[in-house]
Protein backbone atom coordinates (compact mmCIF):
# COMPACT_ATOMS: atom_id res chain seq x y z
CA UNK A 1 0.00 0.00 0.00
CA UNK A 2 1.28 3.52 -0.78
CA UNK A 3 2.40 5.46 2.26
CA UNK A 4 0.07 8.19 3.53
CA UNK A 5 1.21 10.68 6.15
CA UNK A 6 -0.34 13.77 7.68
CA UNK A 7 1.61 17.00 7.33
CA UNK A 8 3.01 16.80 10.90
CA UNK A 9 3.97 13.16 10.35
CA UNK A 10 5.68 14.02 7.08
CA UNK A 11 7.46 16.94 8.73
CA UNK A 12 8.80 14.60 11.42
CA UNK A 13 10.25 12.38 8.71
CA UNK A 14 11.84 15.28 6.84
CA UNK A 15 13.31 16.94 9.93
CA UNK A 16 14.87 13.58 10.83
CA UNK A 17 17.16 13.85 7.82
CA UNK A 18 19.97 16.30 8.81
CA UNK A 19 20.26 17.83 5.35
CA UNK A 20 22.52 20.74 6.29
CA UNK A 21 23.38 23.02 3.38
CA UNK A 22 26.43 21.83 1.49
CA UNK A 23 26.06 18.26 2.78
CA UNK A 24 24.71 15.08 1.14
CA UNK A 25 20.93 14.72 0.94
CA UNK A 26 20.62 11.30 -0.68
CA UNK A 27 18.66 9.60 2.11
CA UNK A 28 15.95 12.27 2.13
CA UNK A 29 15.75 12.34 -1.67
CA UNK A 30 15.38 8.54 -1.82
CA UNK A 31 12.58 8.64 0.77
CA UNK A 32 10.67 11.38 -1.07
CA UNK A 33 11.15 9.75 -4.47
CA UNK A 34 9.80 6.42 -3.21
CA UNK A 35 6.84 8.16 -1.57
CA UNK A 36 5.95 10.08 -4.73
CA UNK A 37 6.35 7.08 -7.01
CA UNK A 38 4.05 5.13 -4.70
CA UNK A 39 1.31 7.61 -5.52
CA UNK A 40 1.85 7.47 -9.28
CA UNK A 41 3.82 10.67 -9.75
CA UNK A 42 6.38 10.94 -12.54
CA UNK A 43 9.57 11.41 -10.56
CA UNK A 44 12.91 12.69 -11.82
CA UNK A 45 15.86 12.63 -9.42
CA UNK A 46 18.31 15.21 -10.75
CA UNK A 47 21.82 14.86 -9.27
CA UNK A 48 23.82 18.06 -9.02
CA UNK A 49 27.44 18.41 -10.17
CA UNK A 50 28.64 17.99 -6.56
CA UNK A 51 27.81 14.29 -6.81
CA UNK A 52 26.28 13.90 -3.36
CA UNK A 53 23.20 16.15 -3.62
CA UNK A 54 20.12 15.99 -5.83
CA UNK A 55 16.97 17.85 -6.74
CA UNK A 56 13.63 16.18 -7.36
CA UNK A 57 11.16 17.26 -10.03
CA UNK A 58 7.90 15.31 -9.97
CA UNK A 59 4.64 15.67 -11.88
CA UNK A 60 1.06 14.74 -10.99
CA UNK A 61 -0.95 14.86 -14.21
CA UNK A 62 0.06 15.32 -17.84
CA UNK A 63 3.55 16.86 -18.14
CA UNK A 64 2.80 17.90 -21.72
CA UNK A 65 0.23 20.46 -20.54
CA UNK A 66 1.34 23.74 -18.92
CA UNK A 67 0.75 23.56 -15.17
CA UNK A 68 1.99 24.96 -11.88
CA UNK A 69 5.04 24.26 -9.73
CA UNK A 70 5.01 23.93 -5.94
CA UNK A 71 8.61 24.64 -5.01
CA UNK A 72 10.58 24.17 -1.80
CA UNK A 73 14.13 23.47 -0.65
CA UNK A 74 15.09 20.76 1.82
CA UNK A 75 18.52 21.99 2.89
CA UNK A 76 18.72 23.68 6.28
CA UNK A 77 21.22 25.86 8.07
CA UNK A 78 23.44 24.21 10.73
CA UNK A 79 21.94 23.64 14.16
CA UNK A 80 24.92 24.22 16.44
CA UNK A 81 23.37 27.07 18.44
CA UNK A 82 23.42 26.49 22.23
CA UNK A 83 19.77 27.53 22.60
CA UNK A 84 18.30 24.23 21.43
CA UNK A 85 16.52 22.41 24.26
CA UNK A 86 16.63 19.00 22.53
CA UNK A 87 17.98 17.31 19.41
CA UNK A 88 17.16 19.75 16.58
CA UNK A 89 16.83 16.88 14.11
CA UNK A 90 14.09 15.13 16.07
CA UNK A 91 10.77 16.94 15.67
CA UNK A 92 9.03 17.53 18.97
CA UNK A 93 5.64 18.93 19.83
CA UNK A 94 4.73 21.54 22.45
CA UNK A 95 1.05 22.30 22.16
CA UNK A 96 0.46 23.63 18.63
CA UNK A 97 4.20 24.12 18.04
CA UNK A 98 6.27 21.64 16.03
CA UNK A 99 9.92 22.31 16.84
CA UNK A 100 12.97 21.27 14.83
CA UNK A 101 15.61 22.53 12.43
CA UNK A 102 13.93 23.35 9.14
CA UNK A 103 10.41 23.24 10.58
CA UNK A 104 9.61 26.69 9.19
CA UNK A 105 12.48 27.16 6.71
CA UNK A 106 11.19 25.33 4.88
CA UNK A 107 10.49 21.66 5.42
CA UNK A 108 7.09 22.60 6.83
CA UNK A 109 5.86 23.72 3.42
CA UNK A 110 7.41 20.71 1.70
CA UNK A 111 5.75 18.42 4.24
CA UNK A 112 2.38 20.06 3.62
CA UNK A 113 2.73 19.63 -0.14
CA UNK A 114 3.84 15.99 0.13
CA UNK A 115 1.02 15.14 2.53
CA UNK A 116 -1.46 16.38 -0.11
CA UNK A 117 -0.06 14.21 -2.90
CA UNK A 118 -2.52 11.30 -2.44
CA UNK A 119 -5.48 13.70 -2.61
CA UNK A 120 -4.01 15.58 -5.60
CA UNK A 121 -3.41 12.30 -7.43
CA UNK A 122 -7.08 11.39 -7.01
CA UNK A 123 -8.31 14.59 -8.69
CA UNK A 124 -9.19 14.82 -12.41
CA UNK A 125 -6.56 17.49 -13.09
CA UNK A 126 -6.88 19.39 -16.35
CA UNK A 127 -3.32 20.67 -15.90
CA UNK A 128 -0.47 19.17 -13.91
CA UNK A 129 0.87 20.02 -10.49
CA UNK A 130 4.66 19.79 -10.37
CA UNK A 131 6.74 19.41 -7.22
CA UNK A 132 10.18 20.99 -7.30
CA UNK A 133 12.38 20.03 -4.35
CA UNK A 134 15.84 21.57 -4.34
CA UNK A 135 19.13 21.56 -2.43
CA UNK A 136 21.56 24.27 -1.29
CA UNK A 137 19.09 27.15 -1.37
CA UNK A 138 20.80 28.43 1.77
CA UNK A 139 24.03 28.85 -0.20
CA UNK A 140 22.91 31.15 -2.98
CA UNK A 141 19.97 29.15 -4.42
CA UNK A 142 22.47 26.89 -6.19
CA UNK A 143 20.65 23.59 -6.55
CA UNK A 144 17.57 24.92 -8.33
CA UNK A 145 19.78 26.28 -11.14
CA UNK A 146 20.50 22.73 -12.33
CA UNK A 147 16.83 21.76 -12.07
CA UNK A 148 15.78 24.74 -14.17
CA UNK A 149 18.25 23.77 -16.89
CA UNK A 150 16.63 20.32 -17.09
CA UNK A 151 13.03 21.59 -17.04
CA UNK A 152 12.46 21.94 -20.82
CA UNK A 153 13.01 18.17 -21.18
CA UNK A 154 10.67 17.31 -18.30
CA UNK A 155 7.48 19.28 -18.92
CA UNK A 156 5.70 21.95 -20.91
CA UNK A 157 6.67 25.45 -19.82
CA UNK A 158 4.89 25.95 -16.47
CA UNK A 159 2.35 28.72 -16.00
CA UNK A 160 3.89 29.71 -12.69
CA UNK A 161 5.68 28.64 -9.52
CA UNK A 162 4.56 28.94 -5.91
CA UNK A 163 7.67 29.11 -3.70
CA UNK A 164 6.66 28.24 -0.15
CA UNK A 165 9.09 30.24 1.97
CA UNK A 166 7.45 31.45 5.21
CA UNK A 167 5.30 34.53 4.51
CA UNK A 168 2.36 33.84 6.82
CA UNK A 169 0.52 32.58 3.70
CA UNK A 170 0.45 36.14 2.30
CA UNK A 171 1.56 36.16 -1.36
CA UNK A 172 4.80 38.12 -1.79
CA UNK A 173 5.36 39.44 -5.30
CA UNK A 174 8.75 41.12 -4.88
CA UNK A 175 11.98 40.48 -3.01
CA UNK A 176 15.57 41.63 -3.15
CA UNK A 177 18.39 39.86 -4.96
CA UNK A 178 21.80 39.12 -3.49
CA UNK A 179 25.46 38.69 -4.35
CA UNK A 180 28.17 37.45 -1.98
CA UNK A 181 31.81 38.41 -2.55
CA UNK A 182 34.95 36.96 -0.96
CA UNK A 183 38.13 39.02 -0.78
CA UNK A 184 41.48 37.31 -0.34
CA UNK A 185 44.72 39.16 0.36
CA UNK A 186 48.24 37.72 0.17
CA UNK A 187 51.07 39.56 1.87
CA UNK A 188 54.69 38.96 2.81
CA UNK A 189 55.20 37.86 6.38
CA UNK A 190 57.94 38.88 8.75
CA UNK A 191 58.60 40.36 12.18
CA UNK A 192 56.28 43.21 13.08
CA UNK A 193 59.29 45.34 14.09
CA UNK A 194 60.29 45.56 10.41
CA UNK A 195 57.06 46.12 8.45
CA UNK A 196 59.17 47.79 5.78
CA UNK A 197 60.53 44.35 4.84
CA UNK A 198 57.13 42.72 4.32
CA UNK A 199 53.58 43.43 3.19
CA UNK A 200 50.64 43.38 5.61
CA UNK A 201 47.73 41.43 4.09
CA UNK A 202 45.20 42.96 6.48
CA UNK A 203 46.30 46.47 5.55
CA UNK A 204 45.80 45.57 1.90
CA UNK A 205 42.13 44.86 2.58
CA UNK A 206 41.43 48.17 4.33
CA UNK A 207 40.85 50.26 1.16
CA UNK A 208 38.47 47.59 -0.15
CA UNK A 209 36.51 47.44 3.09
CA UNK A 210 36.36 51.23 3.12
CA UNK A 211 35.03 51.16 -0.45
CA UNK A 212 32.28 48.76 0.65
CA UNK A 213 31.34 51.04 3.55
CA UNK A 214 31.32 54.13 1.33
CA UNK A 215 29.21 52.33 -1.29
CA UNK A 216 26.69 51.33 1.37
CA UNK A 217 26.42 54.89 2.67
CA UNK A 218 26.11 56.34 -0.83
CA UNK A 219 23.30 53.96 -1.79
CA UNK A 220 21.42 54.73 1.41
CA UNK A 221 21.70 58.46 0.73
CA UNK A 222 21.33 58.61 -3.05
CA UNK A 223 19.31 55.52 -4.01
CA UNK A 224 17.90 54.05 -6.09
CA UNK A 225 14.95 53.77 -3.71
CA UNK A 226 11.74 51.80 -3.46
CA UNK A 227 9.75 52.77 -0.40
CA UNK A 228 7.82 49.49 -0.42
CA UNK A 229 10.96 47.72 0.82
CA UNK A 230 12.59 47.90 4.26
CA UNK A 231 15.16 49.30 3.95
CA UNK A 232 14.12 51.01 0.68
CA UNK A 233 17.54 50.91 -1.02
CA UNK A 234 20.37 48.55 -1.97
CA UNK A 235 22.47 47.46 1.00
CA UNK A 236 26.10 46.35 1.26
CA UNK A 237 27.72 44.98 4.37
CA UNK A 238 30.95 43.28 5.44
CA UNK A 239 29.77 40.15 7.23
CA UNK A 240 32.90 38.14 8.00
CA UNK A 241 36.65 38.64 8.03
CA UNK A 242 39.84 37.15 9.40
CA UNK A 243 43.61 36.98 9.11
CA UNK A 244 46.90 37.06 10.94
CA UNK A 245 48.61 34.68 13.35
CA UNK A 246 50.00 36.86 16.13
CA UNK A 247 50.31 40.55 16.92
CA UNK A 248 54.08 40.57 16.36
CA UNK A 249 53.91 38.82 12.95
CA UNK A 250 53.07 40.60 9.71
CA UNK A 251 49.88 38.92 8.41
CA UNK A 252 50.64 36.87 5.30
CA UNK A 253 46.97 36.21 4.53
CA UNK A 254 43.63 37.87 5.21
CA UNK A 255 40.09 37.55 3.93
CA UNK A 256 36.68 39.15 4.15
CA UNK A 257 33.18 38.43 2.85
CA UNK A 258 30.80 41.11 1.64
CA UNK A 259 27.19 40.90 0.53
CA UNK A 260 24.90 43.14 -1.48
CA UNK A 261 21.10 42.93 -1.34
CA UNK A 262 19.52 44.81 -4.19
CA UNK A 263 16.11 46.00 -5.34
CA UNK A 264 14.34 44.38 -8.32
CA UNK A 265 15.70 45.56 -11.64
CA UNK A 266 19.31 45.71 -10.45
CA UNK A 267 22.08 43.19 -11.03
CA UNK A 268 23.52 42.21 -7.62
CA UNK A 269 26.99 41.59 -9.06
CA UNK A 270 26.98 44.92 -10.87
CA UNK A 271 26.16 46.73 -7.62
CA UNK A 272 29.34 45.27 -6.11
CA UNK A 273 31.47 46.29 -9.12
CA UNK A 274 33.05 49.34 -7.40
CA UNK A 275 34.24 47.09 -4.56
CA UNK A 276 35.66 44.57 -7.03
CA UNK A 277 37.44 47.38 -8.90
CA UNK A 278 38.99 48.67 -5.69
CA UNK A 279 40.19 45.15 -4.87
CA UNK A 280 41.80 44.82 -8.30
CA UNK A 281 43.78 48.01 -7.66
CA UNK A 282 45.36 46.62 -4.46
CA UNK A 283 48.54 44.58 -4.62
CA UNK A 284 47.93 40.95 -3.63
CA UNK A 285 44.14 41.26 -3.33
CA UNK A 286 41.69 39.14 -5.34
CA UNK A 287 37.88 39.08 -5.39
CA UNK A 288 35.55 36.15 -6.10
CA UNK A 289 31.76 36.08 -6.33
CA UNK A 290 30.68 33.20 -4.08
CA UNK A 291 27.00 33.21 -4.96
CA UNK A 292 24.39 35.43 -6.56
CA UNK A 293 20.70 35.23 -7.28
CA UNK A 294 18.27 37.70 -8.84
CA UNK A 295 15.51 39.68 -7.21
CA UNK A 296 11.84 38.84 -7.75
CA UNK A 297 9.71 41.48 -9.41
CA UNK A 298 6.28 40.09 -10.26
CA UNK A 299 4.02 42.82 -11.65
CA UNK A 300 1.11 43.72 -9.38
CA UNK A 301 -1.47 42.81 -12.03
CA UNK A 302 0.11 39.50 -12.98
CA UNK A 303 -2.43 36.65 -13.10
CA UNK A 304 -0.22 34.48 -10.89
CA UNK A 305 -0.39 37.01 -8.07
CA UNK A 306 -4.16 37.14 -8.36
CA UNK A 307 -4.34 33.34 -8.32
CA UNK A 308 -2.09 33.16 -5.24
CA UNK A 309 -4.38 35.59 -3.42
CA UNK A 310 -7.45 33.58 -4.39
CA UNK A 311 -5.92 30.25 -3.34
CA UNK A 312 -4.50 31.51 -0.05
CA UNK A 313 -7.41 33.76 0.82
CA UNK A 314 -4.96 36.55 1.63
CA UNK A 315 -4.08 39.91 0.13
CA UNK A 316 -0.52 40.44 -1.14
CA UNK A 317 2.06 40.95 1.55
CA UNK A 318 4.72 43.66 1.57
CA UNK A 319 7.91 43.12 -0.46
CA UNK A 320 10.69 41.44 1.55
CA UNK A 321 14.43 41.96 1.72
CA UNK A 322 15.33 38.28 2.07
CA UNK A 323 15.83 36.25 -1.09
CA UNK A 324 14.28 33.04 -2.41
CA UNK A 325 14.39 30.75 -5.41
CA UNK A 326 11.45 32.67 -6.90
CA UNK A 327 13.87 35.09 -8.56
CA UNK A 328 15.58 32.12 -10.23
CA UNK A 329 12.27 30.87 -11.61
CA UNK A 330 11.36 34.30 -12.94
CA UNK A 331 14.78 34.68 -14.58
CA UNK A 332 14.15 31.33 -16.30
CA UNK A 333 10.90 32.64 -17.78
CA UNK A 334 8.51 31.15 -15.22
CA UNK A 335 6.40 33.65 -13.23
CA UNK A 336 6.82 33.08 -9.51
CA UNK A 337 5.28 34.16 -6.24
CA UNK A 338 6.40 33.48 -2.66
CA UNK A 339 3.68 32.16 -0.37
CA UNK A 340 4.19 29.73 2.48
CA UNK A 341 3.37 28.94 6.10
CA UNK A 342 4.99 30.39 9.19
CA UNK A 343 7.10 33.41 10.07
CA UNK A 344 10.57 34.03 8.60
CA UNK A 345 11.57 35.58 11.95
CA UNK A 346 11.75 32.05 13.41
CA UNK A 347 14.19 30.81 10.77
CA UNK A 348 17.90 30.27 11.46
CA UNK A 349 17.31 30.36 15.22
CA UNK A 350 17.32 27.73 17.97
CA UNK A 351 13.92 26.23 18.78
CA UNK A 352 12.73 26.95 15.23
CA UNK A 353 9.08 25.98 14.90
CA UNK A 354 5.94 25.93 12.81
CA UNK A 355 2.42 25.45 14.14
CA UNK A 356 -0.17 22.86 13.23
CA UNK A 357 -2.66 25.52 12.04
CA UNK A 358 0.05 26.97 9.79
CA UNK A 359 0.60 23.55 8.21
CA UNK A 360 -3.16 23.20 7.79
CA UNK A 361 -3.29 26.54 5.96
CA UNK A 362 -0.57 25.41 3.56
CA UNK A 363 -2.43 22.17 2.88
CA UNK A 364 -5.60 24.14 2.22
CA UNK A 365 -3.82 26.25 -0.40
CA UNK A 366 -2.35 23.18 -2.12
CA UNK A 367 -5.75 21.54 -2.32
CA UNK A 368 -7.33 24.80 -3.51
CA UNK A 369 -4.88 24.71 -6.43
CA UNK A 370 -5.87 21.10 -7.12
CA UNK A 371 -9.55 22.04 -7.16
CA UNK A 372 -8.80 25.04 -9.39
CA UNK A 373 -7.22 22.69 -11.95
CA UNK A 374 -9.94 20.02 -11.73
C-alpha positions in Angstrom: 0.0 0.0 0.0 1.3 3.5 -0.8 2.4 5.5 2.3 0.1 8.2 3.5 1.2 10.7 6.2 -0.3 13.8 7.7 1.6 17.0 7.3 3.0 16.8 10.9 4.0 13.2 10.4 5.7 14.0 7.1 7.5 16.9 8.7 8.8 14.6 11.4 10.2 12.4 8.7 11.8 15.3 6.8 13.3 16.9 9.9 14.9 13.6 10.8 17.2 13.9 7.8 20.0 16.3 8.8 20.3 17.8 5.4 22.5 20.7 6.3 23.4 23.0 3.4 26.4 21.8 1.5 26.1 18.3 2.8 24.7 15.1 1.1 20.9 14.7 0.9 20.6 11.3 -0.7 18.7 9.6 2.1 15.9 12.3 2.1 15.7 12.3 -1.7 15.4 8.5 -1.8 12.6 8.6 0.8 10.7 11.4 -1.1 11.1 9.7 -4.5 9.8 6.4 -3.2 6.8 8.2 -1.6 6.0 10.1 -4.7 6.3 7.1 -7.0 4.1 5.1 -4.7 1.3 7.6 -5.5 1.9 7.5 -9.3 3.8 10.7 -9.7 6.4 10.9 -12.5 9.6 11.4 -10.6 12.9 12.7 -11.8 15.9 12.6 -9.4 18.3 15.2 -10.7 21.8 14.9 -9.3 23.8 18.1 -9.0 27.4 18.4 -10.2 28.6 18.0 -6.6 27.8 14.3 -6.8 26.3 13.9 -3.4 23.2 16.2 -3.6 20.1 16.0 -5.8 17.0 17.9 -6.7 13.6 16.2 -7.4 11.2 17.3 -10.0 7.9 15.3 -10.0 4.6 15.7 -11.9 1.1 14.7 -11.0 -0.9 14.9 -14.2 0.1 15.3 -17.8 3.5 16.9 -18.1 2.8 17.9 -21.7 0.2 20.5 -20.5 1.3 23.7 -18.9 0.7 23.6 -15.2 2.0 25.0 -11.9 5.0 24.3 -9.7 5.0 23.9 -5.9 8.6 24.6 -5.0 10.6 24.2 -1.8 14.1 23.5 -0.6 15.1 20.8 1.8 18.5 22.0 2.9 18.7 23.7 6.3 21.2 25.9 8.1 23.4 24.2 10.7 21.9 23.6 14.2 24.9 24.2 16.4 23.4 27.1 18.4 23.4 26.5 22.2 19.8 27.5 22.6 18.3 24.2 21.4 16.5 22.4 24.3 16.6 19.0 22.5 18.0 17.3 19.4 17.2 19.8 16.6 16.8 16.9 14.1 14.1 15.1 16.1 10.8 16.9 15.7 9.0 17.5 19.0 5.6 18.9 19.8 4.7 21.5 22.4 1.0 22.3 22.2 0.5 23.6 18.6 4.2 24.1 18.0 6.3 21.6 16.0 9.9 22.3 16.8 13.0 21.3 14.8 15.6 22.5 12.4 13.9 23.4 9.1 10.4 23.2 10.6 9.6 26.7 9.2 12.5 27.2 6.7 11.2 25.3 4.9 10.5 21.7 5.4 7.1 22.6 6.8 5.9 23.7 3.4 7.4 20.7 1.7 5.7 18.4 4.2 2.4 20.1 3.6 2.7 19.6 -0.1 3.8 16.0 0.1 1.0 15.1 2.5 -1.5 16.4 -0.1 -0.1 14.2 -2.9 -2.5 11.3 -2.4 -5.5 13.7 -2.6 -4.0 15.6 -5.6 -3.4 12.3 -7.4 -7.1 11.4 -7.0 -8.3 14.6 -8.7 -9.2 14.8 -12.4 -6.6 17.5 -13.1 -6.9 19.4 -16.4 -3.3 20.7 -15.9 -0.5 19.2 -13.9 0.9 20.0 -10.5 4.7 19.8 -10.4 6.7 19.4 -7.2 10.2 21.0 -7.3 12.4 20.0 -4.3 15.8 21.6 -4.3 19.1 21.6 -2.4 21.6 24.3 -1.3 19.1 27.2 -1.4 20.8 28.4 1.8 24.0 28.9 -0.2 22.9 31.2 -3.0 20.0 29.2 -4.4 22.5 26.9 -6.2 20.7 23.6 -6.6 17.6 24.9 -8.3 19.8 26.3 -11.1 20.5 22.7 -12.3 16.8 21.8 -12.1 15.8 24.7 -14.2 18.3 23.8 -16.9 16.6 20.3 -17.1 13.0 21.6 -17.0 12.5 21.9 -20.8 13.0 18.2 -21.2 10.7 17.3 -18.3 7.5 19.3 -18.9 5.7 22.0 -20.9 6.7 25.5 -19.8 4.9 26.0 -16.5 2.3 28.7 -16.0 3.9 29.7 -12.7 5.7 28.6 -9.5 4.6 28.9 -5.9 7.7 29.1 -3.7 6.7 28.2 -0.1 9.1 30.2 2.0 7.4 31.4 5.2 5.3 34.5 4.5 2.4 33.8 6.8 0.5 32.6 3.7 0.4 36.1 2.3 1.6 36.2 -1.4 4.8 38.1 -1.8 5.4 39.4 -5.3 8.7 41.1 -4.9 12.0 40.5 -3.0 15.6 41.6 -3.2 18.4 39.9 -5.0 21.8 39.1 -3.5 25.5 38.7 -4.3 28.2 37.4 -2.0 31.8 38.4 -2.6 34.9 37.0 -1.0 38.1 39.0 -0.8 41.5 37.3 -0.3 44.7 39.2 0.4 48.2 37.7 0.2 51.1 39.6 1.9 54.7 39.0 2.8 55.2 37.9 6.4 57.9 38.9 8.7 58.6 40.4 12.2 56.3 43.2 13.1 59.3 45.3 14.1 60.3 45.6 10.4 57.1 46.1 8.5 59.2 47.8 5.8 60.5 44.4 4.8 57.1 42.7 4.3 53.6 43.4 3.2 50.6 43.4 5.6 47.7 41.4 4.1 45.2 43.0 6.5 46.3 46.5 5.6 45.8 45.6 1.9 42.1 44.9 2.6 41.4 48.2 4.3 40.9 50.3 1.2 38.5 47.6 -0.1 36.5 47.4 3.1 36.4 51.2 3.1 35.0 51.2 -0.4 32.3 48.8 0.6 31.3 51.0 3.6 31.3 54.1 1.3 29.2 52.3 -1.3 26.7 51.3 1.4 26.4 54.9 2.7 26.1 56.3 -0.8 23.3 54.0 -1.8 21.4 54.7 1.4 21.7 58.5 0.7 21.3 58.6 -3.0 19.3 55.5 -4.0 17.9 54.1 -6.1 14.9 53.8 -3.7 11.7 51.8 -3.5 9.8 52.8 -0.4 7.8 49.5 -0.4 11.0 47.7 0.8 12.6 47.9 4.3 15.2 49.3 4.0 14.1 51.0 0.7 17.5 50.9 -1.0 20.4 48.6 -2.0 22.5 47.5 1.0 26.1 46.4 1.3 27.7 45.0 4.4 30.9 43.3 5.4 29.8 40.1 7.2 32.9 38.1 8.0 36.7 38.6 8.0 39.8 37.1 9.4 43.6 37.0 9.1 46.9 37.1 10.9 48.6 34.7 13.3 50.0 36.9 16.1 50.3 40.5 16.9 54.1 40.6 16.4 53.9 38.8 13.0 53.1 40.6 9.7 49.9 38.9 8.4 50.6 36.9 5.3 47.0 36.2 4.5 43.6 37.9 5.2 40.1 37.5 3.9 36.7 39.2 4.2 33.2 38.4 2.9 30.8 41.1 1.6 27.2 40.9 0.5 24.9 43.1 -1.5 21.1 42.9 -1.3 19.5 44.8 -4.2 16.1 46.0 -5.3 14.3 44.4 -8.3 15.7 45.6 -11.6 19.3 45.7 -10.5 22.1 43.2 -11.0 23.5 42.2 -7.6 27.0 41.6 -9.1 27.0 44.9 -10.9 26.2 46.7 -7.6 29.3 45.3 -6.1 31.5 46.3 -9.1 33.1 49.3 -7.4 34.2 47.1 -4.6 35.7 44.6 -7.0 37.4 47.4 -8.9 39.0 48.7 -5.7 40.2 45.2 -4.9 41.8 44.8 -8.3 43.8 48.0 -7.7 45.4 46.6 -4.5 48.5 44.6 -4.6 47.9 40.9 -3.6 44.1 41.3 -3.3 41.7 39.1 -5.3 37.9 39.1 -5.4 35.6 36.2 -6.1 31.8 36.1 -6.3 30.7 33.2 -4.1 27.0 33.2 -5.0 24.4 35.4 -6.6 20.7 35.2 -7.3 18.3 37.7 -8.8 15.5 39.7 -7.2 11.8 38.8 -7.8 9.7 41.5 -9.4 6.3 40.1 -10.3 4.0 42.8 -11.7 1.1 43.7 -9.4 -1.5 42.8 -12.0 0.1 39.5 -13.0 -2.4 36.6 -13.1 -0.2 34.5 -10.9 -0.4 37.0 -8.1 -4.2 37.1 -8.4 -4.3 33.3 -8.3 -2.1 33.2 -5.2 -4.4 35.6 -3.4 -7.5 33.6 -4.4 -5.9 30.2 -3.3 -4.5 31.5 0.0 -7.4 33.8 0.8 -5.0 36.5 1.6 -4.1 39.9 0.1 -0.5 40.4 -1.1 2.1 41.0 1.6 4.7 43.7 1.6 7.9 43.1 -0.5 10.7 41.4 1.5 14.4 42.0 1.7 15.3 38.3 2.1 15.8 36.2 -1.1 14.3 33.0 -2.4 14.4 30.8 -5.4 11.5 32.7 -6.9 13.9 35.1 -8.6 15.6 32.1 -10.2 12.3 30.9 -11.6 11.4 34.3 -12.9 14.8 34.7 -14.6 14.2 31.3 -16.3 10.9 32.6 -17.8 8.5 31.1 -15.2 6.4 33.7 -13.2 6.8 33.1 -9.5 5.3 34.2 -6.2 6.4 33.5 -2.7 3.7 32.2 -0.4 4.2 29.7 2.5 3.4 28.9 6.1 5.0 30.4 9.2 7.1 33.4 10.1 10.6 34.0 8.6 11.6 35.6 12.0 11.8 32.0 13.4 14.2 30.8 10.8 17.9 30.3 11.5 17.3 30.4 15.2 17.3 27.7 18.0 13.9 26.2 18.8 12.7 27.0 15.2 9.1 26.0 14.9 5.9 25.9 12.8 2.4 25.5 14.1 -0.2 22.9 13.2 -2.7 25.5 12.0 0.0 27.0 9.8 0.6 23.6 8.2 -3.2 23.2 7.8 -3.3 26.5 6.0 -0.6 25.4 3.6 -2.4 22.2 2.9 -5.6 24.1 2.2 -3.8 26.2 -0.4 -2.4 23.2 -2.1 -5.7 21.5 -2.3 -7.3 24.8 -3.5 -4.9 24.7 -6.4 -5.9 21.1 -7.1 -9.5 22.0 -7.2 -8.8 25.0 -9.4 -7.2 22.7 -11.9 -9.9 20.0 -11.7 
